[in-house]
Amino acid sequence: MEYLEQLLPYLEMPIVQNAIGGGVLGPILARLVRGGSGTGFLTGVLGGIAAGYGADMQGYSTLISGEATEGLMVTLQNLAEGAGGGGVLGLISGIFLKRR
């Protein structure tokens, strides 16, 4: 239990939440177009991080959560941003990187 408590501060970082969101949706969409789920996971994580970074730079990171810096809405927004970017990149990788 102490090990999980040590990991908790890392799970609250926005970049990790974006990566988790992309890592979940990326392989699902990659498999829907008959691509590999391994490449879908990697591209999903990268797409999630990139989408979170881009949303933060454009000022879209406060659309759902307002000016809050922590809490459930911020976590959900980070997961949704990551899922959006990871899903798009996972879909593209699933189309172009087919299984053999």
N, C-alpha and C positions, 0 to 999 in steps of 0.2 A: 504494500500500500504506500510505503514511503517513496518507492520508485515512481509511482504515478503522480504523487504530489510534487516530485522534482521536475516532472515533465510539464506540468500545468502552465508555468510561465511561458514556455516555448509555444504551446498550443494557443495562447492568447495573442501571439504576434500576427499581424495582418498578412504577412507574406506566407506564413505557414497555413493560415486559413484559406488563402487564395489557392495555394498548391493542393490542399485537400479537396477543395471544390472542383478544381480541374482534374485531379487524379481520380475522382469518382465518375464524372460524366464523360471524360475523354475516352476511356476504354469502351464504355457502353455504346457510344455513337460510332466508334471505330468498328466494333463488332457488327453493328447494324448494316454497314455497307461491306461486310465480309472482309474486313482488314484484320490485322493482328491486334490483340489486346495489349501486348507488351509495348509495342510502339505507340498504341493509343494512350497508354498510361504515361509514358515519358512525354509525349507531345501534349497531353492533357495537363500535366504538372507545369510544363514550360508555358503553355498558353494561359493557364490560370495565373501564374506569377506575372506574365506580361500584361494581362488584362487588368489585374489589380494595380500594377504600376501605372499603366496608361490612364485608368480611371482616376487615380490619385493625382496625376499630373494635370488632367483636364478639369479637376474640381468636381468630378461626379461621385467621389467617395462619400459625400455627405447627403446624397439624395434621399435615402431611406432613413438614415439615423439622425439627420440634422447635424447639430454641432456636438453631439455626444462623442466621446472618445473611447468609451467602453460600454459593454452591456450586450444584451441579446440582439438588438437590432443591428449593431455594428458587426457582430459575428455573422449574422445572417446575410448582411450585405456583402461582407468579404467572401463568404462561401458562394453567393450568387454571382459575384464578379468573376471569381475563379472558375465556376462551373460554366459560365458563358464563354470565356476565352478558351478554356480547356476543351469544351464541347466542340467549338468551331475548329480548333487545331486537331483534335482527335478525329473529327469527321474528315477533314482534309487528308490527314495521314492514312486513315482507313481507305480512302479512295485511291490514293497514289501508291501506298505501300501494301499491296495485296499479299496474302499468304501464298506460298508456293506449294 
